[in-house]
Every structure is written in structure tokens, then in C-alpha cells.
Amino acid sequence: MARRYSRSASKDVEREMHKFKRGTLRSGKGGRGGRVKSRKQAIAIGLSEARREGKRLLSRPVGRPSKTARSRAAKKGAQTRKRRSARS
């Protein structure tokens, strides 16, 4: 099987997984987001740190917007429709 990420990026993910397993991994700026509770989130933190350091990684998946982005767009669309109907 081919290597997905560079060795150094894999080390970053491995380090974050160890923190996660020990229960010391925290999310958000300065760890204010609280304790990380899922493996996927721990992996994502490791990969984002590797990206920040400029290590070789696959690009982020392109396609469907995130759930929060979709809900934000739906709310904005509803507000626009409401304003337009109020003007008529």
C-alpha cells in the first residue's frame, strides 16, 4: 500500500493520537475548545498542524460544503426571501 502522508506528517498525527489516548488533547485556540473526544478529530488536528508546518499531504477533499456552511447558507437565503416578500 502506498504511503498517504509524508513520514514527518505521520509522526505529527501519531503524536496527537498519543495525546488523545492519554486524554490530554484539547481543541481550539489555546485548548479552550475542550477535550477532544473522537479519533477523527485527533487525526484532523495532527494533519492541520502538519499543513501549518508545510509538510507534504494530500489536499483537502473538495466537494460538498460542510454542514455548518450549508445551514448558514440556508438561513441567509431564508432571510433574503423574507425581506423580498416584505417589500412587495
N, C-alpha and C positions, 0 to 999 in steps of 0.2 A: 504494500500500500504506500502511496506517495505521501510525503510529508506535507501537511496542510500549512503549517506556520513555520517560521524560522526557529532554530533551536533556542535563541535568546527569548523570543516571544513565548515559546512553550514554557520556558523557565518562569516567566512573569505569571502565566496562568497557573502554573504549579504552585508558586509562592502564595498566590491569592487563595487557591484551594486549601492549602495548609492552614491559612488564617481562618478560612471559613469553617474547616473541620474543628479547629480549636475554639471557635465561637468568638473570635476577636475581630473578624472582618466587619467593617462598618461602611455604609454607603453615604454618598453625598459629600458636599464640600466640608472638609474638616471632620468627617464622620458624624455629622449632625443628622443624617437621614435615618439613623438607627441601624440595628444589626441586620446583616444580610441573612435571609432565611432560605434561599434557594440556590442550588448548584449552578443553574443557568446564570443567575445574577452574579455569582462569584466569577464565573468564566468571563462574562461580559466585562467585569471590572478589570480583570487581568489583560484582556485584549485591548481595552481602551487605553490602559497605561502603556502597553506596548506601542500602540498607534501614536500616542503622545510623544514617545521617545523616538519615533521614526523607524521602527523595526518593520521587517518585511512581513506583510499579512495579506490575506485575501481582502478584496474590497467588501464593503458592507453590502448586504443584499438590497437590490433596487427593485421596486415594485409597489406593492400596496402600502399606503401610508399607515402609520401606527394608529392604534385605537384612539389615543388621545387626540391626534391630529384630525381624524375623521369626525370625532364628536365635536371638536372645536369648529370645524368647517360647517357641520350641520347646524350648530347653534347660530353661527354667523348668518347662514342662509335664512334661517327662520326669522331672525331679527330684521333682515333686509326685506323679506316678503311682508312682514308685519308693518314696517314703515311705509312700504309702497302702497299697501291696501288702505292705510290710514290717510294717505294723501289723496286718494281717488274719491 
